[in-house]
Amino acid sequence: MRVGVVREIKDSESRVALTPEGAAQLVAGGHEVLVQAGAGSGSGFTDEQYLDAGARLCTAAQAWASDLVLKIKEPLPQEYCHLQSNLLFTYLHLAGVDPALTAALLAAGTTAIAYETVEDDVGLLPLLAPMSAIAGNMAITMGNHYLARHNGGRGVQLAQVLGQRNGRVMVIGLGSVGQHAARMASAMGAEVLVVGRAGRDAEWATSHPMGGMRFVESNPDNIARHITAMDLVVGAVLRVGERAPHLVSEAMVRSMQAGSVIVDVSVDQGGCVETSRPTSHSDPVFTMHEVIHYCVTNMPGAYPRTATQALTERTLPYVLRLAAGGHAALDADPGFRKGVNTRAGRITCPAVARAAGVR
């Protein structure tokens, strides 16, 4: 099979979907690997390293024309012209992006496989987890950054000072993003309030060895009651493949202290805060109701070397199976098949269909 690696064009997106080591494994398996010139440079991989691995350099059009196209982020409008009836393996987040992308994938007949909806044997999301970990950690560091007075924040540092926990952080949702955010905030020395589901979420938060965590069950009354005292709110809500629900209303945002910060990691699925809207690394924040909003849709792209290595460690086994078996590899694995969002002009992921209003 011919495998093409596309260079990302999204704002400040420097990750790459395949490392030279991964290219070498594909070539060893008898596959042809085409890498768009410069695709790996932002992650520290040179064109020469891909050539040494047995890949060939190519143009964007040539990479897109491959049997299997590997990317990091969803195709942008200027890339829709390249879509065709081949295999595309990337993050898509179709419930949270412009519906025109879904329409373009359907019109082209693309078999679009979303990293974020692939499941393993126990129903976990193995290709979303590594980026969720980076985003969760980053939510706290970016929140702390924008809390600085010179950045418009309240002037409260999240870290412990003289044995006292100063900053107050609310983490809404306790998947991989939420767990990493809560751990990072607690390790820094902040008071952490985890908002989640009774049972497993409550047990995780209250038994965490770092301490400094409290738990409340997720409901509008609890969020509204506690959000007024928070310096940082992290939105980490995930419903697989679906648009994130608005758990933080505009009225709740209006009740927050001036100069507090919201980091809505859920924004790539539409956001769990009513006032959120997508931002970019080059223009990351906006202020509404005197609250700073950080809503970058590709947060892990800020750390491309770490992110690429973590992601490709998880994706490469799936890439090798796709290259060897094509559609048969998808049909043979129910968890892998759940990653298929569009196929032969149809939406095949129920959550995406609901978001698109298709019955």
NORJOWO-V75458 format. One record per backbone hydrogen bond with DSSP energy under -0.5 kcal/mol. NH is the residue of the N-H (numbers start at 1). CO is the residue of the C=O. Records with the same first field share a line. If there is no record, write none. Layout:
BEGIN
NH: CO + CO
END
This chain:
BEGIN
3: 1 + 32
4: 68
5: 34
6: 4 + 70
13: 10
14: 12 + 301
23: 19
24: 20
25: 21
26: 22
27: 23
28: 24
29: 25
30: 27
31: 26
32: 1
34: 3 + 32
35: 56
36: 5 + 34
37: 58
39: 36
41: 38
43: 40
44: 41
45: 40
46: 44
50: 46
51: 47
52: 48
53: 49
54: 51
55: 50
56: 33
58: 35
63: 59
64: 60
65: 61
66: 63
67: 2
68: 2
69: 87
70: 4
71: 89
79: 76
80: 76 + 77
82: 79
83: 80
86: 84
87: 67
88: 111
89: 69
90: 88 + 113
91: 72
96: 93
97: 93
101: 98
102: 98
103: 99
104: 100
105: 101
106: 102
107: 103
108: 104
109: 105 + 106
110: 105
111: 86
112: 110 + 342
113: 88 + 111
114: 112 + 339
115: 90 + 113
117: 114
118: 114 + 115
119: 335
120: 124
123: 120
126: 124
128: 125
129: 125
130: 126
132: 128
133: 129
134: 130
135: 131
136: 132
137: 133
138: 134
139: 135
140: 136 + 137
141: 137
142: 138
143: 139
144: 140
145: 141
146: 142
147: 143
148: 145
151: 148
152: 149
153: 148
154: 259
155: 147
156: 147
157: 155
160: 188
161: 164
164: 161
166: 164
167: 157
169: 191
170: 232
171: 169 + 193
172: 170 + 234
173: 171 + 195
175: 236
179: 175
180: 176
181: 177
182: 178
183: 179
184: 180
185: 181
186: 182
187: 183
188: 184
189: 185
190: 185
191: 167
192: 190 + 212
193: 169
194: 192 + 214
195: 171
196: 194 + 216
200: 198
202: 197
203: 199
204: 200
205: 201
206: 202
207: 203
208: 205
211: 208
214: 192
216: 194
218: 196
219: 217
223: 219
224: 220
225: 221
226: 222
227: 223
228: 224
229: 226
230: 227
231: 168
232: 168
233: 261
234: 170
235: 233 + 263
236: 172 + 234
242: 239
244: 269
247: 245 + 272
248: 272
249: 247
253: 249
254: 250
255: 251
256: 252 + 253
259: 290
260: 257
261: 231
262: 292
263: 233
264: 262 + 294
265: 235 + 263
266: 235
267: 264
268: 265
269: 266
270: 267
271: 266
274: 248
276: 273
279: 295
280: 283
283: 280
284: 281
286: 293
288: 291
291: 288
292: 260
293: 286
294: 262 + 292
295: 284 + 293
297: 279
299: 296
301: 298
302: 299
303: 300
304: 301
307: 303
308: 304
309: 305
310: 306
311: 307
312: 308
313: 309
314: 310 + 311
315: 311
316: 312
318: 315
319: 315
320: 316
321: 317
322: 318
323: 319
324: 320
325: 321
326: 322
328: 325
329: 326
330: 326
331: 327
332: 328
333: 330
337: 333
338: 334
339: 336
340: 337
341: 112 + 339
342: 112
343: 346
344: 109
346: 343
348: 341 + 346
349: 341
350: 348
353: 349
354: 350
355: 351
356: 352
357: 353 + 354
358: 353
END
